[in-house]
Amino acid sequence: MTNFSVLSIIASFLLLSLSGCKLEEDLTIDDTTALQATTASATPNILLIIADDMGKDATAGFTEGSLKPNTPHIDNFKNTGLTFNNFWVYPTCSPTRASIITGKYGYRTGVKWANDVLSNTEATLQSYINQNTGNQYATAIVGKWHLSGDALVNPENFGINYYIGLLTGGVLSYNEWTLTEDGQQTEETSYVTEKFTDLAIDWVNQQSKPWFLWLAYTAPHTPFHAPPTEMHSQGNLPAYTRGSDPLPYYMAMIESMDYQIGRLLDSIPPEELANTIIIFIGDNGTPEQVAQAPYTSTTAKKTLYQGGINTPMFIAGPGIARAGQTDSNLITSTDLFATIATLAGVTVSDIHDSKSFTHLFSNVGTHRDFQYSEMNDGTNDLWTISDGSYKLIVSASGEEEFYDLVSDPYESTNLTANNLTFRQRMAKRNLEDALRQIRN
């Protein structure tokens, strides 16, 4: 049993004791989660964990990929929480982060590819929460920012109470990198995944009111390397060199992140952890060098195919009554804006391009009719839409790809090369109409 489950059970025991109830000795994890759902605080702590470049093929619990890392803490988010199987992000990190922090599609903010710059005139999720709750929450981002290009900025100017971490998209070495705090930079030689965790622990321990922590690891983003041996189970890995098989190193980097997540959870007092909603996501698909079947190097990160934009999302903690279930609703990364705001007590269900899906935490229901993503890498300007059954990809030059995701979930056959059936023509027309509405 993982630390998260143990702490949840302890918290539930305390709650039942105070109400005069008797905790049965054979209380199961599902029972505990149900109890949590009935005792969720109106002001839960919110922990958003972003893994950098971690697709479904590299995540336990999904059928994609045959080799999986050993991730007991992430696995426990799935086992005691709710899995979202149709979660769409962007094919690179900056636009996914921008969509979450603004609740807007990339064409509205101008952030459609890695290293694009988010204007500081945009209202961020953190500032929106505090403006609408009377500054009820302490907010922080620890880790990777990657919303200001290569400029030296202070993300606190975006309405975040506290920021410390890595401004840019990656590091040349996990042991030699630049830390930014209050707009000042220092050179670090500590292992970056561990350092981000230390900083998160320090910040959480200082809080006296409900908190919202955005913890953005740079793992498992390249460069491939062997993490400290105590943090992974991939054996005695030699130093990574060009030509080596990168997959064991990639798996070890994910395992080191999971190890550090465990440290963070262990540092939070049981009663506080029992009142913490945890959201875990991958910001885009797996890098091409380590993509596993059914994905390929041309359908993973940096593409609008499923391997590039359909990533893991697990949500666990108080109020998640559908423990251990999988939800197949169409969710987009923009939806995290309204969802997290709702969790923080803001009475909103729809804002900008964001729709809260908190109703799915306790009930099977519906959410979106369509989901949308896009990219513009300077050469390829593309956007995509799906209704869950069919998917359309359109380029600025008018080229189209059309897929039946039910019979062809990994997009091997472009139907536009064939004579479409009546049903397919109608589905494509509906997607085209919805796309025009989304893009105004």
VOGU-3710 file (C-alpha; in Angstrom, 3 decimals, decimal comma):
1> mtnfsvlsii> 0,000/0,000/0,000  1,401/3,424/-0,909  1,930/6,403/1,374  -0,963/8,265/-0,235  -3,409/5,434/0,504  -2,169/5,021/4,075  -2,545/8,701/4,806  -6,010/8,760/3,258  -7,114/5,892/5,501  -5,687/7,597/8,593
11> asflllslsg> -7,539/10,795/7,768  -10,795/8,937/7,230  -10,328/7,128/10,574  -9,956/10,445/12,379  -13,053/11,853/10,708  -15,123/8,820/11,613  -13,865/8,813/15,201  -14,922/12,419/15,676  -18,423/11,608/14,460  -18,757/8,616/16,778
21> ckleedltid> -18,586/6,048/13,956  -16,557/2,851/14,083  -13,950/2,190/11,370  -14,165/-1,437/10,276  -10,880/-3,316/10,256  -11,380/-4,434/6,670  -11,895/-0,926/5,232  -10,918/-0,995/1,558  -9,364/1,711/-0,594  -12,692/2,124/-2,424
31> dttalqatta> -14,466/2,561/0,921  -11,920/5,146/1,973  -12,336/7,119/-1,230  -16,099/7,113/-0,803  -15,650/8,456/2,715  -13,357/11,160/1,379  -16,024/12,169/-1,116  -18,505/12,861/1,692  -16,022/14,847/3,778  -14,322/16,996/1,126
41> satpnillii> -13,475/20,468/2,386  -14,873/23,548/0,675  -11,275/24,764/0,471  -9,114/21,797/-0,460  -5,450/22,153/-1,211  -4,776/21,639/-4,916  -1,617/20,021/-6,242  -1,114/20,056/-10,014  1,832/17,887/-11,077  3,026/18,241/-14,676
51> addmgkdata> 5,328/15,607/-16,135  7,368/16,878/-19,074  7,136/14,666/-22,204  5,298/11,693/-20,673  2,792/9,962/-22,941  0,358/7,124/-22,357  2,859/4,636/-23,773  5,171/5,491/-20,859  2,462/5,377/-18,179  1,228/2,323/-16,298
61> gftegslkpn> -2,468/1,594/-16,670  -2,751/2,358/-20,382  -2,638/-0,254/-23,139  -0,279/1,804/-25,285  3,358/0,787/-24,874  4,736/-2,563/-23,705  7,473/-1,310/-21,344  6,358/0,686/-18,328  8,270/2,431/-15,541  7,915/1,448/-11,893
71> tphidnfknt> 5,819/4,331/-10,518  3,971/3,336/-7,327  2,908/6,876/-6,397  1,583/7,821/-9,827  -0,076/4,399/-10,022  -1,810/5,130/-6,751  -3,296/8,342/-8,147  -4,903/6,108/-10,750  -5,945/3,348/-8,359  -7,535/5,646/-5,761
81> gltfnnfwvy> -8,634/8,366/-8,171  -10,169/8,904/-11,577  -8,428/8,292/-14,917  -9,290/10,432/-17,933  -8,646/8,452/-21,084  -9,423/11,171/-23,654  -7,418/14,094/-22,293  -6,033/16,319/-25,085  -3,130/18,713/-24,670  -0,842/20,406/-27,217
91> ptcsptrasi> 2,063/18,659/-28,979  4,720/20,706/-27,141  5,052/22,093/-23,647  4,564/25,886/-23,838  1,076/25,867/-25,419  -0,196/23,215/-23,023  0,931/25,305/-20,069  -0,491/28,477/-21,585  -3,857/26,797/-22,198  -4,073/25,677/-18,570
101> itgkygyrtg> -2,988/28,958/-17,043  -5,304/31,099/-19,241  -8,156/28,735/-20,116  -7,741/29,809/-23,757  -6,828/28,080/-26,979  -3,420/28,867/-28,379  -4,616/30,907/-31,333  -6,135/33,369/-28,851  -2,941/33,841/-26,801  -0,400/33,356/-29,588
111> vkwandvlsn> 1,218/30,440/-27,753  1,074/27,541/-30,200  4,550/26,030/-30,004  7,469/25,568/-27,640  9,147/28,853/-26,647  6,249/31,071/-27,725  5,715/33,973/-25,331  2,623/34,476/-23,173  1,695/38,137/-22,722  1,697/39,326/-19,115
121> teatlqsyin> -1,633/40,989/-19,860  -3,300/37,582/-19,772  -5,230/36,831/-16,582  -3,722/33,677/-15,083  -5,528/30,934/-13,220  -3,800/31,890/-9,973  -4,839/35,534/-10,180  -8,362/34,558/-11,248  -8,768/32,303/-8,214  -7,610/34,943/-5,769
131> qntgnqyata> -9,625/37,744/-7,343  -12,754/35,627/-6,993  -12,152/34,131/-3,555  -10,826/37,150/-1,661  -7,225/35,886/-1,779  -8,276/32,730/0,003  -5,489/30,655/-1,562  -1,726/30,807/-1,463  -0,487/30,074/-4,981  2,888/28,973/-6,272
141> ivgkwhlsgd> 4,568/27,569/-9,340  7,649/25,491/-8,668  9,681/24,171/-11,581  9,468/24,665/-15,314  7,824/27,889/-16,556  8,573/27,998/-20,315  6,061/30,737/-21,128  8,437/33,642/-21,708  10,793/32,419/-24,401  14,408/33,039/-23,444
151> alvnpenfgi> 13,681/36,264/-21,561  14,570/36,777/-17,903  11,225/37,450/-16,217  9,600/37,085/-12,829  6,480/34,897/-13,233  5,121/36,490/-10,062  4,296/39,471/-12,292  1,602/37,216/-13,798  -0,355/37,227/-10,516  1,274/34,192/-8,905
161> nyyiglltgg> 2,164/34,590/-5,227  5,462/32,745/-5,523  7,638/31,337/-8,273  10,938/29,474/-8,189  12,338/27,151/-10,797  13,493/26,863/-14,398  12,376/29,608/-16,763  13,284/27,911/-20,011  12,197/24,714/-21,722  14,918/22,387/-20,540
171> vlsynewtlt> 18,396/21,908/-19,145  21,659/20,875/-20,771  22,380/18,775/-17,682  20,138/17,682/-14,807  23,023/18,582/-12,480  24,023/21,910/-14,026  21,202/24,339/-14,618  19,954/27,845/-13,840  17,503/28,477/-10,980  15,344/31,612/-11,051
181> edgqqteets> 13,709/33,252/-8,013  12,427/36,836/-7,764  13,850/37,549/-11,189  17,349/36,611/-10,022  19,330/33,664/-11,335  21,829/31,342/-9,705  23,687/28,327/-11,036  22,631/25,001/-9,520  24,504/21,702/-9,294  21,801/19,756/-7,415
191> yvtekftdla> 19,773/17,134/-9,291  16,939/19,166/-10,791  14,112/16,691/-10,083  15,117/16,466/-6,425  15,637/20,222/-6,143  12,160/21,015/-7,447  10,759/18,626/-4,843  12,798/20,228/-2,042  11,479/23,648/-3,075  7,895/22,362/-3,199
201> idwvnqqskp> 8,232/20,800/0,264  9,647/24,023/1,674  6,837/26,118/0,238  4,009/23,807/1,322  5,409/23,628/4,857  5,308/27,435/5,118  1,615/27,755/4,270  -1,045/28,552/6,853  -4,035/28,738/4,499  -5,305/26,620/1,609
211> wflwlaytap> -2,783/26,357/-1,181  -2,607/25,724/-4,904  0,770/24,384/-5,997  1,643/23,990/-9,687  4,628/21,626/-9,605  6,164/21,356/-13,062  8,951/18,815/-13,281  11,366/18,909/-16,201  11,553/15,095/-16,038  11,450/13,046/-18,169
221> htpfhappte> 12,444/15,626/-20,814  15,819/15,116/-22,482  18,782/15,003/-22,003  18,658/11,254/-21,386  20,820/10,303/-18,419  21,103/7,937/-15,466  19,454/9,454/-12,369  20,809/8,692/-8,871  20,538/4,930/-8,408  18,328/5,084/-5,316
231> mhsqgnlpay> 15,622/6,819/-7,353  15,008/4,147/-10,004  14,860/0,409/-10,683  16,497/0,276/-14,107  19,715/-1,249/-12,820  23,280/0,011/-13,043  22,977/2,269/-16,068  26,247/3,506/-17,565  26,533/7,140/-18,551  24,264/7,768/-21,527
241> trgsdplpyy> 26,071/8,247/-24,834  24,832/8,843/-28,350  23,869/5,495/-29,836  22,758/4,008/-26,519  19,205/2,703/-26,190  17,487/5,717/-24,604  14,434/3,840/-23,279  15,914/2,553/-19,968  17,197/6,052/-19,225  13,824/7,590/-20,036
251> mamiesmdyq> 12,107/5,072/-17,746  14,629/5,787/-14,996  13,919/9,523/-15,300  10,195/8,887/-14,861  10,888/6,652/-11,873  13,081/9,335/-10,297  10,197/11,786/-10,621  7,821/9,293/-9,002  10,357/8,773/-6,198  10,396/12,512/-5,582
261> igrlldsipp> 6,608/12,723/-5,683  6,656/10,180/-2,861  8,987/12,438/-0,862  6,595/15,339/-1,306  3,580/13,294/-0,201  5,485/11,986/2,819  6,281/15,553/3,873  2,639/16,659/4,039  0,875/16,004/7,375  -1,822/13,287/7,092
271> eelantiiif> -4,777/15,577/7,770  -3,500/18,097/5,212  -2,831/15,440/2,587  -6,345/14,044/3,116  -7,645/17,480/2,123  -5,471/17,741/-1,002  -6,750/17,134/-4,521  -3,953/15,887/-6,763  -4,023/16,309/-10,539  -1,309/14,533/-12,507
281> igdngtpeqv> -0,845/15,126/-16,259  1,625/14,720/-19,080  2,134/18,000/-20,956  2,546/16,333/-24,370  3,334/12,968/-25,872  6,463/10,881/-25,551  9,563/12,072/-27,456  10,124/10,419/-30,816  13,325/8,663/-29,667  11,433/6,594/-27,076
291> aqapytstta> 7,935/6,339/-28,536  6,488/2,840/-28,211  3,957/1,028/-30,389  1,282/1,724/-31,363  2,888/5,164/-31,615  5,846/5,841/-33,888  8,529/8,502/-34,136  6,252/10,403/-36,551  3,080/10,209/-34,433  4,400/11,173/-30,983
301> kktlyqggin> 5,535/14,494/-29,474  5,471/17,479/-31,871  2,520/16,057/-33,830  -1,261/16,374/-33,644  -1,688/12,614/-33,793  -2,964/10,829/-30,705  0,567/9,978/-29,593  1,374/13,674/-29,445  -1,709/15,119/-27,741  -3,648/12,358/-25,928
311> tpmfiagpgi> -1,790/12,126/-22,621  -2,373/10,736/-19,102  -4,462/12,547/-16,524  -5,253/11,175/-13,069  -7,153/13,061/-10,363  -7,203/11,775/-6,783  -8,166/13,043/-3,337  -11,254/14,279/-1,481  -14,414/14,478/-3,537  -13,306/11,892/-6,102
321> aragqtdsnl> -16,045/9,333/-5,546  -15,403/7,361/-8,743  -12,314/5,681/-7,337  -10,419/3,465/-9,722  -12,696/4,271/-12,652  -11,839/5,487/-16,145  -13,763/8,322/-17,770  -13,786/8,626/-21,564  -15,245/12,111/-21,879  -13,537/14,543/-24,216
331> itstdlfati> -11,385/16,840/-22,048  -8,969/19,550/-23,169  -6,097/21,134/-21,272  -7,987/24,445/-21,250  -10,614/22,750/-19,059  -8,218/22,604/-16,144  -8,601/26,380/-15,709  -12,331/26,256/-14,869  -12,011/22,919/-13,067  -9,283/24,089/-10,684
341> atlagvtvsd> -11,083/27,404/-10,169  -14,237/25,487/-9,248  -12,303/23,339/-6,799  -11,009/26,531/-5,181  -14,560/27,758/-4,635  -15,120/29,993/-7,661  -18,708/29,662/-8,877  -17,900/29,172/-12,547  -18,507/26,355/-14,964  -17,482/27,930/-18,283
351> ihdsksfthl> -14,943/30,674/-18,932  -13,052/31,492/-22,128  -12,437/28,109/-23,799  -12,577/26,239/-20,497  -15,343/24,030/-19,096  -15,253/22,649/-15,573  -15,529/18,873/-15,385  -15,794/18,548/-11,589  -19,256/16,986/-12,016  -17,514/13,909/-13,412
361> fsnvgthrdf> -15,655/13,346/-10,142  -18,712/11,803/-8,529  -21,088/10,966/-11,375  -20,960/9,424/-14,819  -22,034/12,164/-17,198  -21,215/14,140/-20,320  -18,840/17,004/-20,897  -17,831/18,179/-24,386  -19,133/17,311/-27,825  -15,783/18,210/-29,413
371> qysemndgtn> -12,168/18,606/-28,368  -9,595/20,817/-30,081  -5,829/21,248/-30,354  -3,415/23,024/-32,677  0,218/23,729/-33,532  2,329/26,179/-35,481  6,043/25,374/-35,500  6,865/28,067/-38,037  6,545/25,626/-40,920  3,422/23,611/-40,178
381> dlwtisdgsy> 0,295/25,532/-39,150  -2,288/22,903/-38,209  -5,343/22,399/-36,073  -7,422/19,365/-35,146  -10,846/18,502/-33,791  -12,549/15,291/-32,689  -15,988/14,182/-31,570  -14,519/11,050/-30,000  -15,429/8,877/-32,970  -13,862/10,828/-35,837
391> klivsasgee> -10,908/13,184/-35,993  -10,087/15,887/-38,527  -6,685/17,537/-38,991  -6,545/20,655/-41,176  -3,575/22,703/-42,342  -3,531/26,413/-43,084  -2,917/25,507/-46,730  -6,144/23,487/-46,833  -4,765/19,954/-46,651  -6,876/17,555/-44,575
401> efydlvsdpy> -6,576/14,257/-42,765  -9,658/12,430/-41,519  -9,638/9,378/-39,234  -12,156/6,949/-37,747  -10,899/6,679/-34,158  -13,246/3,816/-33,338  -11,908/1,389/-35,942  -8,523/3,089/-36,351  -7,577/4,628/-32,977  -3,940/5,237/-33,932
411> estnltannl> -4,619/6,948/-37,247  -3,096/4,562/-39,759  -5,635/5,206/-42,554  -6,389/8,721/-43,783  -9,986/8,460/-45,012  -9,732/11,508/-47,270  -7,842/9,260/-49,688  -10,975/7,114/-49,996  -14,567/7,617/-51,061  -16,332/8,512/-47,823
421> tfrqrmakrn> -19,540/6,808/-46,787  -22,604/8,905/-46,081  -21,996/8,598/-42,340  -18,378/9,633/-42,724  -19,323/12,633/-44,872  -21,832/13,775/-42,249  -19,309/13,326/-39,436  -16,679/15,286/-41,349  -19,142/18,080/-42,078  -20,060/18,301/-38,376
431> ledalrqirn> -16,382/18,531/-37,441  -15,812/21,254/-40,032  -18,779/23,238/-38,690  -17,582/22,875/-35,102  -14,066/23,881/-36,115  -15,363/27,084/-37,701  -17,222/27,916/-34,495  -14,203/27,270/-32,313  -11,887/29,354/-34,462  -14,525/32,058/-34,932
//
